Amino acid sequence: MAEIVNLRRVRKTKARKDREAMADANRAKHGVAKPARDLAKARIDKAEREIEGHKLTEEKNDKE
């Protein structure tokens, strides 16, 4: 005898899998969210400013 299948449940499960597949494709297509990008850029900029602040300056000799 065949197993009884709830068609509504099967349809909803298939739709859920399709949405998840589309979400994965969109994540790959569009990359990182803007707030995460902005945060990463701000951290990099701050690190560069701190490095520049710790560098020693060389004095030029203006003897000609």
C-alpha positions, 0 to 999 in steps of 0.5 A: 500500500502507498504512503499517504502524502499531505500535498499541502505540506509537500508544496510548502516544503518545495516552496521553502527550498526554492526560496532558500536557493534563491536567497543563497544565489542573491547572497552570492550575487550581491555580496556583503551588506552595506553596514558590514562593508562600511564597518570594515572600511572604517576599521581599515581607515582608522588603522591606517591613520594610527600607523601614519601617526606613529611614523617618524618624519624625516627633516630635509636639509635645506642647505644649498 
